[in-house]
């Protein structure tokens, strides 16, 4: 591999931010119950990543249905599912019997408590992790990321297909032990962004 092809990523600007966060955990007894949780938690939709036995799919959720690139579909054999936006995420894990452990997380902007939002004051750090592969083209709102050396590719949903690399933004929530030791207690997906951070 030529070093001329390697883009340099400098440290993503890590900084702790305080905000109001609400997290709930539940069990969805069926795929239909999980869809109802998604419709309530993310009525404006978001991005999707789904782990199936044979593949990982990236797509979109519009508040009532899923859309994936050509050749992709979501069936009830989902092992794990994350539907996320800048404001919220629903994470579901199949318990093996097509019931799902579900964690819903909402983040509210500063001052939201005064406007009636419920949750707890939380500190978090956002970080960007580059997704593997280079953008080889965009079709129907999906960038094709190709890793030529490993001969693998994935299609990710993007609004701006002009970047060579893309990254996944994760939000990492900070908690404290009784001895005031800080550590991450939870994390969620936030967005897919330009991975060419310098």
Secondary structure per residue as TSV (DSSP state, phi and psi in degrees):
chain	resnum	aa	ss	phi	psi
A	1	X	-	360.0	129.7
A	2	X	-	-77.6	136.8
A	3	X	G	-70.3	-16.0
A	4	X	G	-67.7	-24.1
A	5	X	G	-89.2	-2.1
A	6	X	-	-94.2	118.7
A	7	X	-	-80.0	142.1
A	8	X	-	-89.2	127.4
A	9	X	-	-110.2	120.9
A	10	X	-	-90.4	170.9
A	11	X	-	-56.6	126.9
A	12	X	-	-62.9	141.3
A	13	X	-	-69.5	85.5
A	14	X	-	-71.2	129.0
A	15	X	-	-155.9	139.0
A	16	X	-	-75.2	136.8
A	17	X	E	-125.7	144.0
A	18	X	E	-102.8	142.8
A	19	X	E	-162.7	175.4
A	20	X	E	-95.2	126.9
A	21	X	E	-129.8	138.9
A	22	X	E	-121.4	128.3
A	23	X	E	-127.5	134.0
A	24	X	E	-130.6	151.4
A	25	X	E	-126.0	142.4
A	26	X	E	-156.2	175.6
A	27	X	E	-118.8	126.6
A	28	X	E	-95.5	121.1
A	29	X	S	-76.8	-6.4
A	30	X	S	-161.4	170.6
A	31	X	H	-61.0	-40.0
A	32	X	H	-63.5	-39.4
A	33	X	H	-64.9	-38.5
A	34	X	H	-63.7	-42.1
A	35	X	H	-61.5	-36.5
A	36	X	H	-65.9	-39.6
A	37	X	H	-62.9	-44.1
A	38	X	H	-60.9	-45.1
A	39	X	H	-62.7	-36.5
A	40	X	H	-75.6	-42.0
A	41	X	H	-77.6	-33.4
A	42	X	-	-130.3	64.1
A	43	X	T	-63.6	-23.8
A	44	X	T	-92.8	1.3
A	45	X	-	84.8	-172.3
A	46	X	E	176.2	-165.2
A	47	X	E	-95.0	159.4
A	48	X	E	-131.1	139.2
A	49	X	E	-130.7	131.3
A	50	X	E	-129.2	131.3
A	51	X	E	-98.0	116.7
A	52	X	E	-109.8	164.8
A	53	X	S	-56.4	-32.1
A	54	X	S	-106.1	-8.1
A	55	X	-	-168.9	168.7
A	56	X	E	-111.8	128.4
A	57	X	E	-111.6	139.5
A	58	X	E	-111.0	143.4
A	59	X	E	-165.4	-158.3
A	60	X	E	-129.3	154.0
A	61	X	E	-127.9	129.0
A	62	X	-	-101.1	10.4
A	63	X	S	105.0	-13.6
A	64	X	S	-146.0	-20.9
A	65	X	-	-148.1	164.4
A	66	X	E	-101.6	150.1
A	67	X	E	-134.4	132.4
A	68	X	E	-128.0	162.1
A	69	X	S	-61.9	163.0
A	70	X	T	-52.0	135.2
A	71	X	T	91.4	-3.4
A	72	X	-	-112.9	138.1
A	73	X	-	-148.5	156.2
A	74	X	-	-109.8	124.2
A	75	X	-	-116.2	179.6
A	76	X	S	-75.3	0.9
A	77	X	-	-91.5	33.1
A	78	X	E	-71.6	128.3
A	79	X	E	-82.4	-46.6
A	80	X	E	-143.0	152.3
A	81	X	E	-145.8	133.6
A	82	X	E	-126.9	123.6
A	83	X	E	-116.9	124.0
A	84	X	E	-144.3	156.0
A	85	X	-	-145.7	-178.6
A	86	X	S	-64.7	-26.1
A	87	X	S	-94.7	-27.0
A	88	X	E	-156.7	164.5
A	89	X	E	-147.2	142.2
A	90	X	E	-115.4	122.0
A	91	X	E	-112.8	129.0
A	92	X	E	-130.4	138.4
A	93	X	E	-126.6	125.9
A	94	X	E	-67.4	129.3
A	95	X	-	-83.5	2.9
A	96	X	S	100.7	-10.5
A	97	X	S	-124.5	23.9
A	98	X	S	61.0	28.2
A	99	X	-	-110.1	157.1
A	100	X	E	-130.5	132.3
A	101	X	E	-79.8	127.5
A	102	X	E	-124.6	131.7
A	103	X	E	-121.4	124.0
A	104	X	E	-109.9	132.7
A	105	X	E	-132.0	125.7
A	106	X	E	-119.3	135.6
A	107	X	E	-111.6	138.1
A	108	X	E	-119.2	147.9
A	109	X	-	-70.1	164.9
A	110	X	T	-54.9	139.0
A	111	X	T	86.5	-0.1
A	112	X	T	-67.8	-30.8
A	113	X	T	-60.9	-39.6
A	114	X	T	-66.0	-25.5
A	115	X	T	-88.9	3.2
A	116	X	T	103.5	-0.4
A	117	X	-	-70.5	143.5
A	118	X	-	-109.3	142.8
A	119	X	-	164.2	-170.1
A	120	X	E	-120.8	148.5
A	121	X	E	-65.5	128.0
A	122	X	E	-136.7	146.7
A	123	X	E	-102.3	144.8
A	124	X	E	-149.5	163.4
A	125	X	E	-128.6	130.0
A	126	X	E	-94.2	140.1
A	127	X	E	-136.5	155.3
A	128	X	E	-115.1	125.2
A	129	X	E	-116.6	124.6
A	130	X	E	-67.8	134.8
A	131	X	-	-79.8	145.5
A	132	X	S	-70.0	151.5
A	133	X	S	96.4	155.3
A	134	X	E	-104.1	146.7
A	135	X	E	-67.0	118.2
A	136	X	E	-106.7	3.7
A	137	X	E	150.8	158.8
A	138	X	E	-124.0	134.4
A	139	X	E	-142.6	130.6
A	140	X	T	55.1	35.7
A	141	X	T	81.7	13.0
A	142	X	E	-124.3	128.5
A	143	X	E	-86.8	136.8
A	144	X	E	-93.9	112.0
A	145	X	E	-95.1	121.6
A	146	X	E	-117.0	130.1
A	147	X	E	-107.1	95.3
A	148	X	T	-63.2	-37.6
A	149	X	T	-65.6	-37.6
A	150	X	T	-94.1	-4.8
A	151	X	T	57.9	44.1
A	152	X	E	-130.3	156.9
A	153	X	E	-148.2	159.6
A	154	X	E	-144.5	154.4
A	155	X	E	-110.2	126.9
A	156	X	E	-120.5	146.1
A	157	X	E	-75.1	128.5
A	158	X	-	-137.6	149.9
A	159	X	S	-92.9	-29.3
A	160	X	-	-123.3	107.4
A	161	X	T	-89.5	19.4
A	162	X	T	-90.8	-2.9
A	163	X	-	-91.9	148.2
A	164	X	S	-75.3	-36.2
A	165	X	-	-127.8	153.2
A	166	X	E	-127.9	156.9
A	167	X	E	-135.9	155.8
A	168	X	E	-99.8	124.2
A	169	X	E	-88.9	125.0
A	170	X	E	-115.8	148.1
A	171	X	E	-108.7	125.1
A	172	X	E	-113.9	118.1
A	173	X	E	-87.8	135.8
A	174	X	E	-97.9	133.1
A	175	X	E	-128.0	168.2
A	176	X	E	-129.2	140.8
A	177	X	-	-80.7	176.6
A	178	X	T	-61.6	-25.5
A	179	X	T	-91.4	13.5
A	180	X	-	63.3	30.1
A	181	X	-	-85.3	127.0
A	182	X	E	-88.7	148.0
A	183	X	E	-165.6	167.2
A	184	X	E	-80.3	132.3
A	185	X	E	-111.0	-14.7
A	186	X	E	-166.2	162.7
A	187	X	E	-151.1	160.2
A	188	X	E	-149.7	161.6
A	189	X	E	-81.5	145.9
A	190	X	E	-120.1	-49.5
A	191	X	E	-166.8	166.6
A	192	X	E	-109.1	125.8
A	193	X	E	-132.2	177.0
A	194	X	E	-54.9	126.1
A	195	X	S	-96.1	10.7
A	196	X	-	-96.1	43.2
A	197	X	-	-68.0	132.9
A	198	X	-	-120.4	360.0
